[in-house]
Amino acid sequence: MSRRICILLLALVEACASSVLASAQAAPSPTDPNNNNIVQNISPPVALVYVSAATGTSYEINAYVARANGRMTPVSGSPFAGNGPYLAGGRRWLFSTDTVDIYSYSIAWNGALRQVSSINAQQFNQYPTGGPVSLFLDRTGTTLYDEDIYWDGANNNYQSFDLSQATGALTYLGVTSSDSAAWITPLSFTGNNMDGYGSTCLKGGQYIYGFSRSSKGALTDMNITPAIPTAPRGGYCPYLAAADAANDVAISLTPTEDGFTPIGPAQIGVYTADSAGDLTTNSTSANMPPTAVGTVIDMKVSSSGKLLAIAGTSGLQVFHFNGANPATRFTGLITTDEVDQIFWDNANHLYAVSRSAGKLFVFNATSNSCVPATGSPHSISNPQNIAVLPRM
């Protein structure tokens, strides 16, 4: 090879190397704080958060991506057209209802929504003014349920729908064979995904109810009658149930004089489900911690099973949840706005919606601290309900 050719080849190699080096130096670092887009792209979402909002006579769905530090960013295209106030979501699908139809939405990789199907759930109701409210899923996201109000004109029950993971379409499975006016809350399933519980007071009566879930998703009333602790005065009114990933269930118990009028703050009772779904408790008036939230509206156990959030007319509070042992006080009120619905993700975040304040709160909550996330609270006009879909 001639000396001239060697020199030309060497010059070409050096030029290529310089070009590669210059490109590498010019490329922004994934950790460069001035390169927000790349930082967000490599920081995977820990949850997708959807909040329905009323807009006159219609609804829309506000969509957010939640990051590991609790920061929320709107999904491109949000808000999306909605079809009702009630929401529930699994990993790939979001659902809403207007108390007549239940609508299915596909969820794109970036959290964007597209309606893909609907089913008239009211047609399975025996009374034309009843219909589906309070949508909720089992722990695996296989079956969608709704509280079917006024099924026969006076009583309520629960409808079951099989979910096609391929299309998001719902297929009606059936309705609970029995019904009751007392069944007015969504159910919370224990870790075995076979037992779901709720509770309420009605006309002075105390009701803690449970349903067994079949392998195909159908619900059957277990006809349980768990003991309710004795109140120092009057009696306790139960409301709602929040199960952990094991077999323990928290129930709020408010002392009342006559079954109607509260005479003290709600307290937290703890029940444990046995293999047959029966509930037992060691809770007493002395070991149940009182809450500061006023009238209880919602309650949820964190995915870790270590924290219990209680929402009410006077705000939001978090307790340590200790399995079958009594819950213990953790925080005072972390907001004094009325809170209507709460959810946890799997990354130590607590989400809360306040309809009266028009706010979405996000808290970073661990066993040691509970503080607002950056940017919280977020303003939303006329928020209604929330669905949180963990992504980790």
HUVENWO-V555183 format. One record per helix or strand of 3 or more residues. SS is the DSSP state (A for helix, B for strand). FROM is the first residue (numbers start at 1). TO is the last residue. If there is no record, write none. Layout:
ss: {SS	SS}
from: {FROM	FROM}
to: {TO	TO}
This chain:
ss: {A	A	B	B	B	B	B	B	B	B	A	B	B	B	B	B	B	B	B	B	B	B	B	B	B	B	B	B	B	B	B}
from: {3	36	47	58	72	80	86	93	101	113	122	131	143	156	170	195	205	219	235	248	262	279	296	307	315	325	341	349	359	370	383}
to: {26	42	55	66	74	82	89	97	107	120	124	137	149	163	175	202	213	221	243	256	273	281	301	312	322	335	344	354	365	372	390}
